[in-house]
């Protein structure tokens, strides 16, 4: 993957030399001599007319060079001694900051370079690559395969029926339409022509790499009639589409209709011309086909304008995750967007750099340039402000797990981790969901639960929990609750309001879920000099599910054989330290009790359900 993009004023061997801005209209905050630091996916966000699409198109059509991830550290190491004192480079963690510092220290083209300057550019030549235009592909906003062929055919018929043709313009139009008919309408991509005329009229050679979908029929037909490897690519792509986006159907097929010169798409039993499918389905096929066709090729750059158009938010999230998966490990992306869904995926296992674009009111305060680019951290809240997203626009975490206190949360986090590891032994694709994004814990503090309302009605003297998060799974201790008590009545109400999303432990407290073997290990870790006495005490099998665990332990050991564990209420006195030791000694899912497994699987299923597309 390329890490930094730059342009040189002269060839590498000319002195003096210098680096040029990627685009003279943009002030890239933090660097005036290169653009980076780049990731697999590079997202451009900003208001309308902030210059992000213009910059994207400029990258697509401009000659530039780049340093890749594999070479950047070597380049910095070999050139850093001209810019840094001993140990100073370690203070600058950003590679782009180091690059700028090294370049600034070697001077510019105002005077001939000394050895340092010449060495800088010789090392730059050694470690950089030239990014060929043929390796870049642009997906414009106008994309789709509309039925323009019928319109052109009718226009042809109208001209042919005219007798005589009245003027020179009519004759020229007539001839052009005849040529078009002779070449075959499948060779004509009206959207491609529009984009070339609007944005790239000075470089017609870029047309083949502007991907609008207008030539899908011709291209897929050619591949299906081509070599075995090409036919295999189409076959694999159809399977990929089905498995990734249309898993409810038995097959997806791409069928060039020779009679109508149109690509037909069959999903399940439904077969129709591609332009008669929904815009979102067309878009997935158009973009993903090009990505898939080049998936085994190195150093391909894809420039995608607003992929969120026509796509359901859930499908958009899936799309971003898929294009960043190992299937497309050789690709790198530059994306413009107005969607917070695209940003949301940056918190997942997606390598993403985010660049915020702004049109400035006073260019004199921006190095004389009308646009500002600023690289942001993935968690920068200002990014949501740029997209107009408010807290009320989203439901925060996708679901919430309500627990009594901090140790309940820590136990469950660890149990979930062990459960995913257990699942991955058989199926490595099982997902470990992200706390604070896919789900979040809320500690309600035991008796404070009475202040919350989990029903549909708003009660004036209570807090309606659905406004905190609408997807709730609530776990309550059993506490040996007796029938008819206020606590039993409250639990019955919760069970009525939350249904299967209310879970009452079968044991007194969450600490009681541990096995006898785990308890033995915990006591040994916390009383290392009393291992013999502890092992002897645990020769007998005990049932402590409904016991106050601290009191139970203290009754096992008399005469101060080990330290005291019971709080005044009989529960564990230092719950946090006890919990941390339980986590330390519980290393495998099979170490959990059956009840702990049941709870963990219930929680995982709840999280999974509320994170599925």
C-alpha positions in Angstrom: 0.0 0.0 0.0 1.2 3.5 -0.8 1.9 5.6 2.3 2.9 9.0 0.9 2.2 10.7 -2.4 4.5 13.4 -3.9 5.5 15.1 -7.1 9.0 16.3 -8.0 9.7 19.5 -9.9 12.4 17.8 -12.1 13.6 14.3 -12.8 15.3 12.7 -9.9 18.8 13.3 -11.3 18.4 17.1 -11.8 19.9 19.5 -9.2 18.5 21.6 -7.8 15.2 19.9 -7.4 12.2 20.2 -5.2 8.8 18.7 -4.3 5.6 20.3 -5.6 2.2 20.5 -4.0 -0.2 17.7 -5.1 -2.7 20.5 -5.9 -2.0 24.2 -5.7 -5.5 25.0 -4.5 -5.2 23.0 -1.4 -3.4 23.6 1.9 -2.7 20.3 3.4 -2.3 21.0 7.1 0.9 19.5 8.4 2.6 19.0 5.0 3.1 21.2 1.9 5.4 18.7 0.0 3.4 15.5 0.0 0.0 13.9 0.8 -0.4 11.2 3.4 -0.2 9.3 5.7 -2.3 6.9 3.7 -4.1 3.7 4.7 -5.8 1.0 2.7 -9.0 3.1 2.7 -8.7 6.9 2.6 -11.9 8.8 3.2 -12.5 12.4 2.2 -15.3 14.1 4.1 -16.6 17.7 4.1 -19.6 19.9 3.3 -20.8 20.4 -0.3 -18.3 22.4 -2.3 -15.5 21.7 0.2 -13.3 20.5 -2.7 -13.1 16.8 -1.8 -14.4 15.5 -5.1 -12.2 17.9 -7.1 -9.2 16.7 -5.1 -10.2 13.1 -5.7 -10.5 13.6 -9.5 -7.1 15.4 -9.5 -5.4 12.4 -7.8 -7.0 10.1 -10.3 -5.6 12.1 -13.4 -2.3 13.5 -12.1 1.1 12.0 -12.5 2.6 11.4 -9.1 5.0 9.1 -7.3 4.6 7.4 -3.9 6.4 5.6 -1.1 4.9 2.3 0.0 4.5 1.0 3.5 7.3 -1.5 3.0 9.8 1.3 2.0 8.9 4.3 4.1 10.8 3.1 7.2 13.9 2.4 5.2 13.8 5.8 3.5 13.4 7.6 6.8 16.2 5.7 8.3 18.6 6.3 5.4 17.9 10.0 5.2 17.1 10.9 8.8 20.7 11.7 9.8 20.5 14.9 7.7 17.6 16.3 9.7 17.7 14.9 13.2 20.0 14.9 16.2 20.5 11.6 17.9 17.2 10.3 19.3 15.2 13.2 18.0 13.5 11.3 15.2 11.8 9.0 17.8 9.9 12.0 19.2 8.1 12.5 15.9 5.8 9.5 15.6 4.1 10.4 12.4 6.0 9.2 9.3 4.7 12.2 7.3 6.1 14.6 9.9 9.4 12.9 9.7 9.4 13.0 5.9 8.6 16.8 6.0 11.3 17.5 8.6 13.9 15.6 6.5 12.9 17.4 3.3 12.9 20.9 5.0 16.4 20.2 6.4 17.8 19.5 3.0 16.7 22.9 1.5 14.7 23.7 -1.5 15.5 24.9 -5.1 16.5 28.4 -4.1 20.1 27.3 -4.2 22.0 24.3 -5.4 21.9 21.4 -3.1 24.8 20.1 -1.2 25.4 16.4 -0.6 22.3 16.1 1.7 19.9 17.4 -0.9 21.2 15.2 -3.7 21.2 12.3 -1.4 17.6 13.0 -0.4 16.4 12.7 -4.0 18.6 9.8 -4.9 17.1 7.9 -1.9 13.6 9.1 -2.9 14.2 7.6 -6.3 15.5 4.4 -4.8 12.5 3.8 -2.5 9.6 5.2 -4.4 7.4 4.0 -7.2 5.7 5.7 -10.1 1.9 5.3 -9.8 0.8 4.6 -13.4 -2.5 6.0 -14.6 -3.4 2.6 -16.0 -3.5 1.3 -12.4 -6.1 3.8 -11.3 -9.9 3.4 -11.6 -12.6 6.0 -11.1 -16.2 5.4 -10.1 -18.1 8.7 -10.6 -21.3 9.7 -8.9 -23.3 9.2 -12.2 -23.3 5.5 -12.5 -25.8 2.9 -13.5 -26.9 1.1 -16.7 -30.0 2.8 -17.9 -32.0 1.8 -21.0 -30.6 4.5 -23.3 -30.3 2.0 -26.2 -34.0 2.1 -26.8 -33.9 5.9 -26.9 -31.1 6.0 -29.4 -32.8 3.3 -31.6 -36.0 5.4 -31.8 -33.9 8.5 -32.7 -32.3 6.5 -35.5 -35.6 5.4 -36.8 -36.8 9.0 -36.8 -33.9 10.3 -38.8 -34.0 7.4 -41.2 -37.7 8.2 -41.9 -37.0 11.8 -42.7 -37.0 12.5 -46.4 -35.3 14.6 -47.5 -32.8 15.5 -44.7 -33.0 19.3 -44.5 -29.7 20.7 -43.3 -26.0 20.0 -42.6 -26.5 19.5 -38.9 -29.1 16.9 -39.6 -26.8 15.1 -42.0 -23.9 15.1 -39.5 -26.2 13.8 -36.7 -27.6 11.1 -39.0 -24.1 9.9 -40.0 -23.0 9.8 -36.3 -26.0 7.7 -35.4 -25.3 5.3 -38.3 -21.7 4.9 -37.1 -23.0 4.2 -33.7 -25.4 1.5 -35.0 -22.6 0.0 -37.1 -20.2 -0.2 -34.1 -22.9 -1.7 -31.9 -24.7 0.1 -29.1 -22.9 -2.2 -26.6 -19.7 -0.2 -27.3 -21.3 3.1 -26.4 -21.2 4.3 -22.8 -23.1 7.6 -22.6 -22.3 8.1 -18.9 -18.6 7.6 -19.6 -18.8 10.2 -22.3 -20.5 12.7 -20.0 -17.8 12.3 -17.2 -14.9 12.6 -19.7 -16.5 15.8 -21.2 -17.2 17.3 -17.7 -14.0 16.5 -15.9 -11.3 15.0 -18.1 -11.6 16.5 -21.5 -7.9 17.2 -21.7 -7.0 13.5 -21.3 -9.2 11.3 -23.3 -7.0 8.2 -22.5 -8.6 8.1 -19.0 -11.9 7.0 -20.5 -11.2 3.3 -20.2 -10.6 3.6 -16.5 -13.7 5.6 -15.7 -16.1 2.9 -14.6 -19.8 3.6 -15.0 -21.2 0.2 -15.9 -22.2 1.2 -19.4 -19.9 -1.5 -21.0 -20.6 -4.3 -18.6 -22.5 -6.3 -21.3 -19.6 -6.2 -23.7 -17.0 -6.9 -21.1 -18.7 -9.9 -19.5 -19.7 -11.3 -22.8 -16.1 -11.1 -23.9 -14.8 -12.8 -20.8 -17.4 -15.6 -21.0 -16.3 -16.3 -24.6 -12.6 -15.9 -23.7 -10.0 -18.0 -22.0 -10.7 -20.4 -19.2 -9.2 -18.1 -16.6 -11.6 -15.3 -17.7 -14.6 -17.7 -17.5 -13.5 -18.8 -14.1 -13.4 -15.1 -12.9 -17.0 -14.6 -13.9 -18.0 -17.9 -12.2 -16.2 -17.0 -9.0 -17.6 -13.5 -9.0 -21.2 -14.8 -9.2 -20.5 -17.0 -6.2 -18.9 -14.1 -4.4 -21.9 -11.9 -5.0 -24.3 -14.6 -3.8 -22.4 -15.5 -0.7 -21.7 -11.9 0.3 -24.8 -9.9 -0.5 -27.5 -12.3 -1.7 -27.2 -15.3 0.6 -30.9 -15.8 0.8 -30.9 -17.0 -2.9 -29.4 -20.2 -4.4 -27.6 -18.4 -7.2 -26.6 -15.2 -8.9 -25.9 -15.2 -12.6 -24.7 -12.6 -15.1 -26.1 -13.3 -18.5 -25.3 -11.3 -21.7 -28.5 -11.2 -23.8 -27.2 -11.4 -27.3 -30.5 -10.4 -28.9 -31.1 -7.3 -26.8 -27.3 -6.5 -26.4 -28.0 -6.0 -22.6 -26.6 -7.7 -19.5 -29.2 -9.6 -17.7 -28.9 -10.5 -14.0 -30.5 -13.5 -12.4 -30.9 -13.5 -8.6 -32.6 -16.6 -7.4 -35.4 -17.3 -9.9 -35.8 -13.6 -10.9 -34.0 -12.7 -14.2 -34.2 -9.2 -15.8 -32.1 -6.6 -17.5 -29.6 -5.0 -15.2 -31.2 -1.6 -15.5 -34.5 -3.0 -14.3 -32.9 -4.0 -10.9 -32.7 -1.5 -8.1 -30.1 1.2 -8.3 -28.3 -0.2 -5.2 -28.1 -3.7 -6.8 -26.7 -2.2 -10.0 -24.2 -0.2 -8.0 -22.9 -3.2 -6.1 -22.4 -5.2 -9.3 -20.7 -2.3 -11.2 -18.2 -1.5 -8.5 -17.6 -5.0 -7.2 -17.1 -6.5 -10.6 -14.2 -4.2 -11.3 -12.6 -4.7 -7.9 -13.0 -8.5 -8.3 -11.6 -8.6 -11.8 -8.4 -6.9 -10.6 -8.2 -8.6 -7.2 -5.0 -10.6 -7.9 -3.1 -7.6 -9.4 -0.8 -5.4 -7.3 -1.0 -1.7 -6.6 -4.4 -0.9 -8.0 -6.0 2.4 -6.8 -9.7 2.9 -6.8 -11.3 6.3 -6.6 -15.0 6.0 -5.5 -17.4 9.0 -5.3 -20.0 8.6 -2.5 -20.6 4.9 -2.4 -23.5 5.5 0.0 -25.7 6.6 -2.9 -28.6 4.1 -3.4 -27.3 1.7 -0.7 -29.2 0.8 2.5 -27.0 1.7 5.5 -26.6 -1.9 6.5 -25.5 -2.9 3.0 -23.2 0.1 2.9 -21.5 -1.1 6.1 -21.2 -4.5 4.6 -19.8 -3.1 1.4 -17.1 -1.2 3.2 -16.1 -4.2 5.3 -16.0 -6.4 2.2 -13.8 -4.2 0.0 -11.4 -4.0 3.0 -11.3 -7.8 3.5 -8.5 -10.1 2.4 -10.3 -10.8 -0.9 -9.2 -7.4 -2.0 -5.9 -7.3 -0.1 -4.1 -5.8 -3.1 -6.4 -2.8 -3.5 -6.2 0.7 -2.1 -9.2 3.2 -2.0 -9.9 6.9 -2.0 -13.5 7.6 -1.2 -15.6 10.7 -0.9 -18.6 10.5 1.5 -21.3 12.3 3.4 -22.1 9.1 5.4 -21.2 8.4 9.0 -21.7 4.7 8.2 -18.4 4.8 6.3 -16.7 6.4 9.3 -18.3 3.8 11.6 -16.4 1.1 9.9 -13.1 2.8 10.8 -13.6 1.5 14.4 -13.6 -2.0 13.1 -10.6 -3.9 11.7 -10.4 -1.6 8.8 -7.2 0.3 8.0 -8.6 3.8 7.4 -7.3 7.4 7.1 -9.7 10.2 7.3 -9.2 13.7 5.7 -11.5 16.6 6.4 -12.0 19.2 3.6 -13.0 22.8 4.0 -13.5 25.8 1.8 -12.0 28.7 3.6 -13.5 32.2 3.7 -10.2 34.0 3.8 -7.5 32.4 1.7 -4.9 34.8 3.1 -5.1 32.9 6.4 -4.7 29.6 4.5 -1.4 30.1 2.7 -3.3 31.8 -0.1 -5.2 28.7 -0.9 -9.0 28.4 -1.1 -9.2 24.8 0.4 -7.9 23.2 3.5 -7.3 19.5 4.1 -6.8 18.2 7.6 -6.1 14.6 8.6 -8.2 13.5 11.5 -8.2 10.8 14.1 -10.9 8.2 13.6 -12.6 9.1 16.8 -12.6 12.9 16.2 -16.1 14.1 17.0 -15.7 17.0 14.7 -16.1 14.6 11.8 -19.7 14.0 12.7 -20.3 17.7 12.9 -19.0 18.0 9.3 -21.6 15.4 8.3 -24.4 17.1 10.2 -24.8 14.1 12.6 -26.2 14.8 16.0 -26.5 12.5 19.0 -30.2 12.1 18.2 -29.3 11.0 14.6 -28.0 7.6 15.8 -28.8 5.2 18.6 -25.2 5.2 19.9 -24.2 1.6 20.5 -26.2 -1.0 18.7 -27.4 -2.6 21.9 -26.8 -2.5 25.6 -26.2 -5.1 28.3 -27.5 -3.9 31.7 -25.6 -5.3 34.7 -25.6 -4.6 38.4 -22.0 -3.4 38.8 -18.4 -3.3 37.6 -17.5 -6.9 38.4 -20.6 -8.2 36.5 -19.3 -6.3 33.5 -15.7 -7.6 33.8 -16.8 -11.2 34.2 -19.1 -11.0 31.1 -16.4 -9.3 29.0 -14.0 -12.1 29.8 -16.6 -14.9 29.3 -17.5 -13.4 25.9 -13.9 -13.3 24.8 -13.4 -17.0 25.8 -16.6 -17.9 24.0 -15.5 -16.3 20.7 -12.1 -18.1 21.0 -14.0 -21.3 21.6 -16.2 -20.8 18.5 -13.2 -19.8 16.3 -11.6 -23.2 16.9 -14.2 -24.7 14.7 -15.1 -21.6 12.6 -12.5 -18.9 12.4 -15.0 -16.5 10.9 -17.0 -16.1 14.1 -16.9 -12.4 15.1 -15.8 -10.9 18.3 -18.1 -7.9 18.7 -16.8 -4.5 19.7 -17.6 -3.1 23.1 -18.9 0.6 23.0 -19.8 0.2 19.3 -21.6 -3.2 18.7 -22.7 -3.2 22.3 -22.1 -1.4 25.5 -22.4 -2.2 29.2 -24.6 -0.1 31.5 -24.1 -0.6 35.3 -27.4 0.1 37.0 -26.1 -0.2 40.6 -28.5 -2.8 42.1 -31.4 -1.0 43.8 -31.0 2.0 41.5 -32.9 -0.1 38.9 -36.2 1.0 40.5 -35.6 4.5 38.9 -35.7 3.1 35.3 -38.7 2.3 33.2 -38.3 -0.4 30.6 -41.8 -0.3 29.2 -43.4 1.7 26.3 -45.1 4.2 28.5 -43.3 7.3 29.8 -43.7 7.6 33.5 -43.0 11.1 34.9 -41.0 10.0 37.9 -38.8 7.4 36.1 -36.1 7.4 33.5 -37.2 5.7 30.3 -34.3 3.4 29.4 -35.3 3.2 25.7 -34.0 6.8 25.2 -30.5 5.6 26.4 -30.6 2.6 24.1 -33.6 0.9 22.5 -32.0 -2.6 22.4 -31.7 -3.8 26.0 -30.6 -7.1 27.7 -30.9 -6.9 31.5 -29.2 -9.3 33.9 -30.3 -9.4 37.5 -28.9 -11.4 40.5 -31.2 -14.1 41.9 -30.4 -12.9 45.5 -32.5 -15.9 46.7 -35.6 -13.7 46.1 -38.7 -14.8 47.9 -42.0 -14.9 46.2 -44.3 -12.0 47.0 -41.6 -9.6 48.1 -41.2 -6.1 46.5 -38.1 -7.4 44.7 -40.0 -10.4 43.2 -42.7 -8.0 42.0 -40.1 -5.8 40.3 -38.6 -8.8 38.6 -42.0 -9.9 37.4 -42.5 -6.4 35.9 -39.1 -6.5 34.2 -39.9 -9.9 32.8 -43.1 -8.6 31.4 -41.5 -5.5 29.9 -38.4 -7.1 28.4 -39.5 -10.6 27.7 -36.6 -12.9 26.8 -34.2 -10.0 27.1 -34.6 -10.1 30.9 -32.2 -12.7 32.5 -32.3 -13.6 36.1 -29.3 -15.6 37.3 -30.0 -19.0 38.7 -27.4 -18.4 41.4 -27.3 -15.8 44.2 -24.8 -13.5 42.6 -22.6 -13.5 39.5 -19.6 -14.7 41.6 -21.6 -17.9 42.4 -21.3 -18.8 38.7 -17.7 -19.9 39.0 -16.9 -23.6 39.4 -15.5 -25.2 42.5 -12.2 -25.7 40.7 -12.0 -22.0 39.8 -12.7 -21.0 43.4 -9.9 -23.3 44.5 -7.4 -21.7 42.1 -8.4 -18.2 43.1 -7.9 -18.9 46.8 -4.5 -20.4 46.1 -3.4 -17.4 44.0 -4.5 -15.0 46.8 -3.1 -17.2 49.6 0.0 -18.8 48.0 1.4 -20.0 51.4 -1.8 -22.0 52.2 -2.0 -24.1 49.1 -1.9 -27.4 51.0 -4.7 -26.4 53.4 -6.9 -25.1 50.5 -6.4 -28.3 48.4 -7.3 -30.4 51.4 -10.5 -28.4 52.0 -11.6 -28.9 48.4 -11.3 -32.7 48.4 -15.1 -32.6 49.1 -17.6 -31.4 46.5 -19.7 -28.4 47.6 -22.8 -26.7 46.3 -22.5 -23.0 46.9 -24.7 -21.6 44.1 -27.2 -20.0 46.6 -24.7 -19.3 49.4 -23.2 -15.9 50.3 -19.8 -16.7 48.8 -17.6 -14.8 51.2 -19.3 -16.3 54.2 -19.1 -19.8 52.6 -15.3 -19.5 52.1 -14.8 -18.2 55.7 -16.7 -21.2 57.1 -14.5 -23.6 55.1 -11.4 -22.3 56.8 -11.1 -21.8 60.6 -8.3 -20.6 62.9 -7.2 -18.0 60.3 -5.9 -20.6 57.9 -6.5 -18.1 55.1 -7.5 -14.4 55.0 -11.2 -13.5 55.6 -13.4 -13.1 52.5 -16.9 -12.2 53.9 -18.2 -8.6 53.8 -20.8 -7.7 56.5 -23.6 -8.9 54.2 -21.8 -12.3 53.6 -20.9 -11.6 50.0 -17.2 -11.3 48.8 -15.5 -8.4 50.6 -13.2 -7.2 47.9 -15.2 -8.1 44.8 -12.9 -6.4 42.3 -9.7 -8.1 43.4 -11.6 -11.4 43.5 -13.0 -10.9 40.0 -9.6 -10.0 38.6 -8.1 -13.2 40.0 -11.0 -15.3 38.6 -10.3 -13.8 35.2 -6.6 -14.6 35.6 -7.1 -18.3 36.3 -10.0 -18.8 33.9 -8.2 -19.3 30.6 -10.5 -21.5 28.5 -14.3 -21.6 27.8 -14.4 -25.1 29.2 -13.3 -23.7 32.6 -16.8 -22.1 32.9 -19.7 -23.6 34.7 -22.7 -24.7 32.7 -24.7 -21.8 34.0 -22.0 -19.3 33.1 -21.9 -20.8 29.6 -25.6 -20.5 29.3 -25.6 -16.8 30.2 -22.6 -16.1 27.9 -24.2 -17.7 24.9 -27.5 -15.9 25.6 -25.6 -12.5 25.7 -23.6 -13.3 22.6 -26.8 -14.3 20.7 -28.4 -11.0 21.7 -25.4 -8.9 20.5 -25.2 -10.9 17.3 -28.9 -10.4 16.5 -28.7 -6.6 17.0 -25.6 -6.3 14.8 -26.8 -8.3 11.8 -27.6 -6.5 8.6 
